[in-house]
């Protein structure tokens, strides 16, 4: 199987409304998770590009759907959710944006749902996973910030979070944008979902 050249990654466009997003023209990988989960950092690590996906200094500030492209695959950065200091209307807008996006007829080759390995999944995380299961969308759960825990503790947390989410342990991948843990495996999962159909 051929490989994706992630270093070709570049920014394509940003959309504030789902109605603005053009139809899919290639395989797509969507990234979703709470504000502060390290979504931008993980995407930058995958691309091997430090500043391509902007890391906001204000959590929850990104409120658009941002598209990147690498080697004929689109990578979709969805707005982070659950940041308490955003206004209720902004949080509701996020919910509508995410919900409407996943209801589109698109090439949902893979959804990467990110959860901080150090904490129990939030109610919004549980809802997200439940939504992906109900919609029968292919997904993998990337547990971020694993470098903050020992290897043994990370393995314990992975099993614990899998139980809370009601998913198989194999659905959860331990990752770190700091030391690169799990990034190569995540790339292989992305390629398995995107290149087989191309």
Secondary structure, 3 states (H helix, E strand, C coil): CCCCCHHHCEEEEEECCHHHCCCCCCEEEEEEEECCCCHHHHHHHHHCCCCCCCCCCCCCCCCCEEEEEECCEEEEECCCECCCCCCHHHHHHHHHHHHHHHHCCCCEEEEEEEEECCCCCCHHHHHHHHHHHHCCCCEEEEEECHHHCCHHHHHHHHHHHHHHHCCCHHHEEECCCCCCCCHHHHHHHHHHHHCCCC
